[in-house]
């Protein structure tokens, strides 16, 4: 009934939309005239310096003899190379999500006792208010799990007697709680949609306090609660690699902006979720999987490099798939030669593909990874370097884990909530000034005309 009561797009609304467009459009030459860096990036795509952070750093170029040149991409969490962190916990046979979360939040690697205490805190936080699943998550189910996450986060504020308290201990308490319950909110929201909208079976599994975040996610998602050690290992790795990526990415910057206003944690995280939901930010891995499905439909032999190359050219020329002219999963706003996250991911993706009997698919991904930079250079005349980003393989991983498409972007949120929390704490600790950049008004002045004379 609620959907029937909503406004629909009518000819009147379409006409008003056109009026809005006609009177709001700003000529592109004005941006050049006033030296406005659209997207807060300069002509070379380098972001405008808007703040300082010690949470993570991204290195994509180095200065040699006074000249800035691209280099192999590096990602550091609190100064630690992501490669070293991953090798460290994998060598010891540990899951890395909780350990890395501790590092990002508190600025140092935990010892055994600190890690044990932190895991215990997260385990205690994996509980929702009484009847919250029934009264909030199961009501008004939606295929858009990101919106359901936002609604759930904002509703949780109603259960918090200190929701507006932005003292450091209270904000940390709220962040730890949200980190703990994000997997539950996402999985339960999907189950509600799958049951009420698609007619699937409904089952709600509670998390196990002895399991890692990745293991609990798979346990809660699957009807039989079963998963292999490799599945949990690769999902844990995906969470670590998506956990943080500098203060300049759209959702982390959103967290800083909204936090600077002095608002509560729930509002700040809901705003970050809205940012991440955008297909230009968090939705790319879905597009990668859909692109490969379209590729298979448009060629007869997925082992034929010429056929794959021809498809990629048609893709760039807006002839196939979504006709946006993009090869999804290729290229990054910061990295050019390589995305370290994709490099780490690739070897484990190969292992999982073998376990799942999808070696042929992995071979196709590898082929496209090699061919895409060549085709982009030829068709776009771009030679600065284009490489696979982390989304190129993460969508493939999620498909092998039998995750529904509706949970791809929420998986990103389950990881990135740690980074958002770290950035919120950083903003509160270091800056007591609302973020208020300038916009130059370019509208013409008008004299008011009475209604009867218009």
N, C-alpha and C positions, 0 to 999 in steps of 0.2 A: 504493500500500500504506500510505503514511503516513496518508492521509486515513481509510482503513478502521480504523486503529489508534486514532484520536482518539476521545475521549469524545463521545457525542451527547447531545442534550437528551432526557432520559427523564422520565417522570412523577415520579420521585424528585427529580430536579434541579429541576423546576418547583415542586415542593412546598417544597424547600429555599430556592428563590429567594423564594417568598412569605413564608417564615419570616424570611428576611433583611430583606425589605421591612417586615414588621410590626414588627420589633424595632429597625430602624434609622431609621425615619421620624421626623423632628423637626417638631413642630407649627410652622406658619408664624408664629403669634403670638410664639413665643420669639425669632425673629429681630428682630421689632419691639421686644420687651421689652428685649433686650440691645443694641439699636441696631447690629445687624450689617448691614453693607452687602453684600448678596448680590451675587456677581459683582464684588466690589470696586468697586461703583458706587453713588452715592447715589440718592435717590428721583427725581432729575431725569436720571439716567443718566450723570452726570459721574463719571469715574474717581477713585478714591482716590489721592492723591499717594503713590507708592511709591518714587520715585527721581528722579534728575536725568539729563538727557541733552543732549548738544550735537550729536547726529547728525541729527536731523530734528525739525521742529515742525509741529503741525497747529493751524490757527486756524479756529474755526467761530463765534466770537462776539466781540463787542467791548463795552467798557463806555462808555456814553454818558450823561453827567449822572448818574453813579453807578448806572445801570441796565444790567444785562447783557442784550444783545440779539443774536439770531442775525445772522450776516453771511455773505456769499459765502465759501465755503470756500477756504482757502489751505493749501498744502503747501510746506514749505521743507526742502531738503536742505542741511545745514550752513549754514543762513542764506540760501541762494539760493532764490528763488522757482522752483518747478518749471516754471512757464510760461517764465521767462527761460532756464532751462537747455535746455529743449526747443527753443525758438526759436533758441538759439545754435548747437546742433549741426546742426539742420535747415537753417538759413540757409547754413551752410558745406558742406552736403551730406555730413555725416559720420554714422556710426552713433554712438549715444550711450551704449550700455551700458558700454563699457570706461571711457570718460571719467567717467561718473557713478559707477561703482564706485570709481575712484580717489578721487574727491571724498569719498564716504562713508567709505572706509577711512582716508584720511589727512588729511581736514579741509580740503583746499584743491584748487582746480582745477589740473590739471597743465599744464605748458607742453608744447610739441611734443616735446622730448626726453624729458621724464618720461613722457608718454603712450606714446611709442614703446617705451621701456624696459618699461613696465607691460604693454603688449600682448605684448611678447616673452616676459615672464614667464608670462603666461597661456597663450601658445602652447606654451611648453616644458612647461607643466603638463598639457596635454591628452594625457596618455598614461596608460594603466593598467598595473599590474604584469603581467608575463608570464603568459599563460594566465588572467588574471583574468576576462575575458569568458567564456571557455569553462567555467572551473571554478566560478565564483560566479554570474554573471548568467544563464548558460544552464541552470544547475541549478535545479530547483524553480521553474519559471516561474509567474507569477501575473498575473491581471488587475489586481491591486492594485499599481500601479507605485510608489505612495508607500511601501508596505511593502518593496518590492524596493529602493527607494532607501535606506531605513533599514538594511536588511540589508547592502547594499553598503558603506555608510559605515562601519558597525561592523566589517565584515570588513577594510576598508582599514587599520584600526588594527593588524591582525596583520602587515601588511607594513611598518609604520613602526617602526623601531628606537627612536625617541624619542617614542612615542605619548603617554606620560604627562608629558612635559616641558611645563610651562605657562609657560616663559619667553617673553617677548614675541616675540623673533625666531622661535622654534619654532612658536608658535601662529599667527603671521602666515604662516609657510611652509605650515602645514597648511590654513589658511583659503584661501590662494591656490590650493593644489592642489585643494581641494574645489570652489571656484568654477569652476575650469577643467574638472573632470571631470563635474560634475553633468549637463550636457547629454548626454554620452556614456552615463552610467549610466541616465538616463531613457529615451533612445531605444533603446539596446540591450536594456533590460528589456522594452520594448514589443515589439520584434522577436522576442524569445524567446517571449513570450506568444502573439503572433500566429502564430508558426510551430508551436510545440509544442501549444498548446491549441486553435487555430482552423484549423490546417492551411494557413496562408498561406506564401508563399515567405520564405526566410530570406536576408537580405543584411546585411552589416556594412560600412558605409562609414567610413573613417577621416577625422578632421577635417583641414581644410586650414589650415595655419599662417598663410596670408595672409588668411583670412576672419574676419569678426566672429563673435561668439557666436551672434547670430541667424541669420546666413547658414549657419554650420556646423550649426546645429540642423536647418534645412530640408534641407541637403545630406545629412546622415546619416539623416534620416527617410524621404526619398523614394527610390523604386527607381531613378529616373533621375538623382537628385541635382540636378534642375533647379528653379529658382524665379525669380520675376520680381523686379526691383529694388523694386517697391512692396511685394511680400509681405515681403521682408527688412526693409524700412524700417518697416512697421507692426508686425512682430513685435519688432523692436528697440525701438520706442516702447513696446510693451506691457511689455517687460522693465524698461525704465526706470521706468515708472509703478508697477510692482508691487515695485520693489526695496526700498523702505523705507517705514514708516508709523508712526514713533514707537516708544518703548520700551514702551508700554502694550498694544499688540496682543498677543494671546495667545501667539503663537509667539516673538515677541521677548522678552516677559516671561519665558517659559519658558527662553529662552537665558540671561537674567540669573540666574534662580533656580538653574538647574543649574550654570552657570559658578561661581556663588558658593560651591558646595560644594568647589571645587578639582579637579573632575574633568577628564578629557581632552577635547579638541576634538571627537573623534568621538562621544563620548557626548552632549555638549551639542547637537550638530547633529542627531543622531538623535532626541533629545527634541523639538527644534523641529519636525522633520518630523512626528512623531506629533501634535503640536498642530495644525499646518497642515492635516493630513489631515482633521480634523473638519469636517463639513458646515456648522457654524456659523462657520467661519473661512475655509478655503481652497476649499471645494467648491461655493460658491454659483454660480459661472459655469456649471457643468454644469446646475444646476437651472434657470437662466434659459433655456438652449437647450431643455431638455426641456419647460419650461412653454410656450414658443412652439410647439413641436411639438403639444402638447396643445390649445393655442388653435386652431390651424389645423384640428384634427380636430373641434372643437366648434362652429365657425361656418361659414357658407356663403360669406360675402363678407368677406375680410380688409380691405377698404377701407371697410366700413360701421362708423362710429364707435359707433353704438348697439349693434351686435352685440358689438363688442370691449368696450364698457363693461359690457354685461350679463354677459359672461364674467368680467370682473374682479370683479364683485359676487359671482358664484357662487364664484370663487376665494377671496375673503375669507370667504365663508360656509361654507367647507370642503365644497363640493359637487363640485368638479372637481379634476383633476390629483392631487396627493398628499394633498389634504384636510388640509393643515396650516394653511390660512387665511392664507397669505403670498403676496405678489406679489414674486417673487424679483428681485433687482437694484434694488429700490426701497428707499430709506432706508439710513441708516448710523448706527452707534453714536455717532459724533462729529459728522459733518456733518448739517446740516438743510436749508439753502437750496440748496447745491450742493456736489458733489464735484469739485474741480478736475481730478482725473485723468479723470473721465468727460467733462468739458467739452473737454479737450485731445484725447481719443481720438476724439470724435464725428466731427470733420471728416475724419480719416483713414479712419475706418470707412466713411464715405460714398464716398470715393475707391475703396477696395478693393471695396465692394459694386458699384460701377459697373464696375470691371474684371472682376469675377466674374459679371456679369449678374444681380445680386441686388438691384436697385433696389427691387423690390416688397417684399422682406423688410426693407430698410432703412426704407422708408416705414411698415411695420407697427411696427417698433421705435420709430420717432419718434412715431407715434400713441399707442402704449402709454405712452411716457415722458410724454406730455402728459396723458393721461387718468388714469393711475394716481393721482397726487396728489389729483385731484378725488374719485375713488371712495373712496380711503382716508379723506379728510376726511369724506365723507358717511357711510360705513359704520362707521368707527371713532371718529368725532368727534375726530380728531386734526388740529389746525390749526397746530402749531408749524412745519410745513414738512417735506415728504418729497420727496426728489429722487433721480434715478438715481445709483447708485454705479458704480464702475469695472467691477464684475462684470457690469453690465447689458450692456455692449458687448463686454467681452473674450471672453465665450463665443461671441458672434456672429462675432468676428474669428477665433477658433480654428476655428469651423466652416467659414468661408470659406477658411481655409488648409488645409482637409482634415485637421486634426489629429483623431485618434481621441479619443473621450471619455476614455479611460484616461489621456491625457496632459494634460488640462486643469489639474488641480491640480499635477502635477509641473512644468508650465510656471511656475506661481506660485513653486514652490520654487527653480527655476533662477534666478529673479530675486531672491527674498528671501534666498537664501544670502548675498548681499552684505550685506544689512542685519543678518542674524544674526551674521555675522563681525564687523561693526563694533561691534555691541552686546557681543559676547564680549570683544573687545579693550578696550572701554570699561569693562566690569565689572572686568576684571583690572587695569587701570591705576588705577582710581579707588577701588575698594571692596575691602577685605580683611576682609569680614564675611559670614558665611553668612546668606542671607535666611531668616528664621524668624518668620513672623507668628504671632499667637496664635489659638487656637481654644478656646472656652469649653466645657467638658464639661457637659452637661445631663442625663446619665444618672442614674437613681436608684441608690442603694447597695443591695446585696443581700448576704445572708449565704449563704456556700457551703453547698450541700446535697449530701451524699454521693450517689453514683450510685445506690445501692440504694434511696434514699428519694425519687428524682425521679419 
